[in-house]
Amino acid sequence: MSEDTDTDAAHCTLCCCTLTNKILLVVFLVLLILAILLGNFITLAVVMGTKHFHTPQGYLKASLAVADFAVGMFVVPLTVYAEVSLMLRDSAPDWISYNSQAIRFHPCNIIGPVFAGCTLVSISTIFLLTIERSIAVLRPLHKESVITRKRTTILIIFSWVGSFFLAVSPIIFSNEIALEYNSCSRMCNYALGTIGEFPTRAWNILLLFPTFDFTLLGGTVVINIISLSTIRKYSKRRKHLAESECQSASKPTFSDIKAAKIIGTLTLVFTASFTPIAVFVVGNVLGNEWCNFSFFSFWILATNSGWNVIIYSVRDQKFRMRAQKLLLPCSFSNNAANT
């Protein structure tokens, strides 16, 4: 009994040491589920239900919304169930205390790869959005021929297949890696199985995640910097020169520029959300536990799933008006009648 108490104390994060903090955590998680599901449902409804958004960019935004929706549908609810079970104590399921190698069916075998896969889908989709916007800004005359809905659909499929293959690769290619409900992060994480020391093979496999993620994010940031620098040059030229029709035809449109800025904001927010988890993964592989940092880094990343609809609403007037029409149909019909 004393050993269990010592273990609980060692893994006691700031949010979960007292009953009050545990209740506040559950309330936060429930509100997070509602925010993620509602926000991404609105995004999907606007994108799929509005002809204006039936574009390659719209398809990519829909893919991003589906990945975020899955986090709110599957990942966060499991944590709510686990935390409520832990508060009740007597009804806490065995899978909370043991990893996937000790139990025949472990929920983390599904939820862990879902969260990792959706995170990788988000990163790759933001990368594709950045590529799409950079072509529209840097090569506007080639936009229609290079960026097509068919090609975008194929890239989205590759993004999902590749991301989930990478997500399940640790447990496919190494029997030394298991999944567990981590008492620090309050989430399903990859962990050691039954061995005592971290082998080189498992170390290399787990480092695939931060390597892949930072490679894509680094490329995304560089491309965004190039695109935004080009937009800044165009803005300066508009202030000092009167452009001819021939010149304006080879320049990006106002909507392309606005969309590029939105994608830049998405990249900035996601990079800020993902950086703590990447630092934690590298530190964990090197032997550091960082219990409190683990909790905050994982849930900062999970919270990012509800941010995209806010960014679209603030930066894109057409999206905002369509979302308001979906949420407040009576108000819009009254305004139309008064007009």
C-alpha positions in Angstrom: 0.0 0.0 0.0 2.8 2.4 0.8 4.5 1.7 -2.6 1.3 2.6 -4.4 1.1 5.8 -2.4 4.7 6.7 -3.2 4.0 6.1 -6.9 0.9 8.2 -6.9 2.8 11.0 -5.2 5.7 10.8 -7.7 3.3 11.1 -10.6 1.0 13.7 -9.0 0.7 16.5 -11.5 -0.4 20.0 -10.5 -3.9 19.5 -11.8 -4.6 16.1 -10.3 -3.3 16.1 -6.7 -6.5 17.0 -4.9 -10.2 16.1 -5.5 -11.0 19.7 -6.4 -8.3 19.7 -9.0 -9.4 16.4 -10.4 -13.0 17.7 -10.7 -11.7 20.9 -12.4 -9.7 18.8 -14.8 -12.8 16.8 -15.8 -14.8 19.9 -16.3 -12.1 21.4 -18.5 -11.9 18.2 -20.5 -15.7 18.1 -21.0 -15.7 21.8 -22.2 -12.7 21.0 -24.5 -14.7 18.1 -26.1 -17.7 20.4 -26.7 -15.4 23.1 -28.1 -13.5 20.8 -30.5 -16.6 19.0 -31.7 -18.7 22.1 -32.2 -15.9 24.1 -33.8 -14.9 21.5 -36.3 -18.5 20.6 -37.1 -19.0 24.2 -38.0 -15.9 24.2 -40.1 -17.0 21.0 -42.0 -20.5 22.4 -42.4 -19.3 25.7 -43.8 -16.7 24.1 -46.1 -18.9 21.3 -47.4 -22.1 23.3 -47.5 -20.8 26.4 -49.3 -19.9 26.3 -53.0 -17.3 29.1 -52.5 -15.2 26.7 -50.4 -15.3 23.8 -52.8 -11.7 24.4 -53.7 -8.4 22.6 -53.1 -7.9 24.8 -50.1 -11.3 24.0 -48.8 -10.7 20.3 -49.2 -7.5 20.6 -47.1 -9.3 22.6 -44.4 -12.0 19.9 -44.3 -9.3 17.2 -43.9 -7.7 19.2 -41.0 -11.2 19.6 -39.4 -11.8 15.8 -39.6 -8.5 15.1 -37.9 -9.3 17.6 -35.1 -12.8 16.3 -34.8 -11.4 12.8 -34.2 -9.4 14.1 -31.3 -12.5 15.5 -29.6 -14.5 12.3 -30.5 -12.1 9.6 -29.3 -9.0 10.9 -27.5 -10.3 13.4 -24.9 -13.4 11.3 -23.9 -11.2 8.3 -23.0 -9.3 10.6 -20.6 -12.6 11.8 -19.1 -13.6 8.2 -18.5 -10.3 7.3 -17.0 -10.2 10.3 -14.7 -13.8 9.7 -13.5 -12.9 6.1 -12.8 -9.8 7.1 -10.9 -11.9 9.5 -8.7 -14.2 6.6 -7.9 -11.2 4.4 -7.2 -13.1 1.1 -6.7 -14.3 1.0 -10.3 -11.0 2.0 -11.9 -10.3 -0.4 -14.9 -7.2 -2.5 -15.0 -5.9 -0.9 -18.2 -5.2 2.3 -16.4 -2.6 0.5 -14.3 -1.1 -1.8 -16.9 0.3 -1.3 -20.4 -0.9 -2.9 -23.6 1.5 -5.9 -23.3 0.0 -6.9 -20.0 -3.7 -6.8 -21.1 -5.3 -8.6 -24.0 -7.5 -5.6 -25.1 -6.1 -2.2 -24.1 -8.0 1.0 -25.2 -4.7 2.8 -25.7 -3.9 0.4 -28.6 -6.5 2.4 -30.5 -6.6 5.8 -28.9 -2.8 6.3 -28.8 -2.3 5.8 -32.6 -5.4 7.9 -33.3 -4.0 10.9 -31.4 -0.5 10.4 -33.0 -2.0 9.9 -36.5 -4.3 12.9 -36.2 -1.4 15.0 -35.1 0.7 13.9 -38.1 -2.3 14.5 -40.4 -2.6 18.0 -39.0 1.1 18.8 -39.6 1.1 17.3 -43.1 -2.2 19.1 -44.0 -0.8 22.5 -42.8 2.3 21.8 -44.9 0.1 21.1 -48.0 -2.0 24.2 -47.3 1.3 26.2 -47.2 2.4 24.7 -50.5 -0.9 25.5 -52.1 -0.9 29.1 -50.9 2.8 29.6 -51.9 2.0 28.6 -55.5 -1.0 31.0 -55.5 1.2 33.8 -54.3 4.5 33.1 -56.1 3.2 31.6 -59.3 -0.4 33.0 -59.7 -0.6 32.2 -63.4 0.1 28.5 -62.8 -2.3 28.2 -59.8 -5.2 26.7 -61.8 -3.2 24.2 -63.7 -1.0 23.0 -60.8 -3.5 23.0 -58.0 -6.5 20.9 -58.9 -9.1 19.2 -56.8 -8.1 15.8 -58.0 -4.5 16.2 -57.1 -5.4 17.7 -53.8 -7.7 14.7 -53.0 -4.9 12.3 -53.8 -2.5 14.2 -51.6 -5.0 14.2 -48.7 -5.4 10.4 -49.0 -1.6 10.0 -49.0 -1.4 12.2 -46.0 -3.9 10.1 -44.0 -2.4 6.8 -45.0 1.2 7.9 -44.4 0.4 9.5 -41.1 -1.4 6.6 -39.6 1.2 4.2 -40.9 3.8 6.2 -39.1 1.6 6.3 -36.0 1.4 2.5 -35.7 5.0 1.8 -36.8 6.4 1.8 -33.2 4.3 -1.1 -32.1 4.6 -2.9 -35.5 8.3 -2.7 -35.8 9.3 -3.1 -32.2 8.1 -5.5 -29.5 9.9 -3.4 -27.0 7.4 -0.6 -27.2 3.9 -0.7 -25.7 1.0 1.8 -25.1 -0.1 2.9 -21.7 -2.4 5.4 -20.0 0.3 7.7 -18.6 -0.3 8.9 -15.0 1.6 12.2 -15.8 0.2 13.2 -19.2 -3.3 11.8 -18.5 -3.3 10.4 -22.0 -2.3 7.3 -24.0 1.4 7.3 -24.7 4.0 5.1 -26.2 6.2 3.5 -23.5 8.5 0.6 -22.7 7.0 -2.9 -22.5 8.4 -5.4 -20.1 12.1 -4.5 -20.4 14.0 -2.4 -17.9 16.4 -0.3 -20.1 15.6 1.7 -23.2 17.1 -0.1 -26.2 18.7 1.7 -29.1 16.1 0.3 -31.6 13.2 1.6 -29.6 15.0 5.0 -29.1 15.4 5.4 -32.8 11.8 4.5 -33.6 10.3 6.9 -31.1 12.6 9.7 -32.4 10.9 9.3 -35.8 8.0 11.4 -34.5 9.8 14.6 -33.6 12.1 14.2 -36.6 9.3 13.9 -39.1 7.2 16.6 -37.4 10.0 19.2 -37.1 11.1 18.5 -40.7 7.6 19.3 -42.0 7.1 22.2 -39.6 10.5 23.6 -40.5 9.7 23.5 -44.2 6.3 25.0 -43.6 7.7 27.9 -41.6 10.3 28.6 -44.3 7.7 28.5 -47.1 5.4 30.8 -45.1 8.3 33.3 -44.6 9.0 33.3 -48.4 5.3 33.8 -49.2 4.7 36.5 -46.6 7.8 38.3 -47.7 6.5 38.3 -51.3 3.2 39.6 -50.1 4.9 42.4 -48.2 6.8 43.4 -51.4 3.5 43.5 -53.4 1.9 45.6 -50.7 4.7 48.2 -50.9 4.5 48.3 -54.7 0.8 49.0 -54.5 1.4 52.0 -52.4 4.0 53.6 -54.8 3.1 52.3 -58.3 0.0 52.2 -60.4 -0.1 48.7 -61.8 -1.2 48.0 -65.4 -3.7 45.3 -66.2 -0.8 43.2 -67.6 1.1 43.5 -64.4 -1.9 42.8 -62.1 -2.7 39.7 -64.0 0.6 38.1 -62.9 0.2 39.1 -59.3 -1.8 37.2 -56.6 -5.3 38.3 -56.0 -6.4 39.8 -52.7 -8.2 36.6 -51.7 -5.0 34.6 -52.3 -3.0 37.0 -50.2 -5.6 36.9 -47.4 -5.7 33.1 -47.5 -1.9 33.0 -47.3 -2.0 35.1 -44.1 -4.5 32.7 -42.6 -2.3 29.7 -43.3 0.6 31.6 -41.8 -1.4 32.1 -38.6 -2.4 28.4 -38.6 1.3 27.5 -38.9 2.3 29.8 -36.1 -0.4 28.5 -33.7 0.3 24.9 -34.5 4.1 25.3 -34.1 3.6 26.9 -30.7 1.3 24.1 -29.7 3.5 21.3 -30.9 6.9 22.5 -29.8 6.4 21.5 -26.1 5.5 18.0 -26.9 8.4 17.5 -29.3 10.8 18.8 -26.6 9.2 16.4 -24.1 9.5 13.3 -26.5 13.2 14.0 -27.0 13.7 14.6 -23.2 11.8 11.4 -22.4 13.9 9.3 -24.8 17.0 10.7 -23.1 15.7 9.6 -19.7 13.9 12.6 -18.3 10.3 12.1 -16.9 9.2 15.7 -16.6 5.8 14.8 -15.2 4.2 18.2 -14.9 5.7 19.3 -18.2 4.3 16.2 -19.8 0.8 17.0 -18.8 0.8 20.6 -20.0 2.6 19.8 -23.3 0.2 17.0 -24.3 -2.9 19.1 -23.4 -1.6 22.2 -25.1 -1.4 20.2 -28.2 -4.8 18.7 -27.8 -6.3 22.1 -27.2 -5.0 23.2 -30.6 -7.7 21.0 -32.2 -10.3 23.7 -31.2 -8.4 26.8 -32.5 -8.7 26.5 -36.2 -12.4 27.6 -36.4 -11.5 30.7 -34.3 -8.7 31.6 -36.7 -11.0 31.2 -39.7 -13.7 33.2 -38.1 -11.4 36.1 -37.2 -9.4 36.3 -40.4 -12.0 35.2 -43.1 -15.1 37.3 -43.4 -16.9 34.9 -45.7 -16.3 32.0 -43.4 -17.5 34.1 -40.4 -20.7 35.2 -42.1 -21.5 31.6 -43.2 -20.8 30.3 -39.7 -23.1 32.9 -38.2 -25.8 32.0 -40.6 -25.6 28.4 -39.6 -25.6 29.2 -35.9 -28.2 32.0 -36.0 -30.4 31.3 -39.0 -33.4 33.2 -37.5 -31.4 36.3 -37.0 -30.1 36.3 -40.6 -33.6 35.7 -42.0 -35.0 38.6 -40.0 -32.2 40.9 -41.2 -32.8 39.8 -44.8 -36.5 40.5 -44.4 -35.8 44.0 -42.9 -33.5 44.8 -45.8 
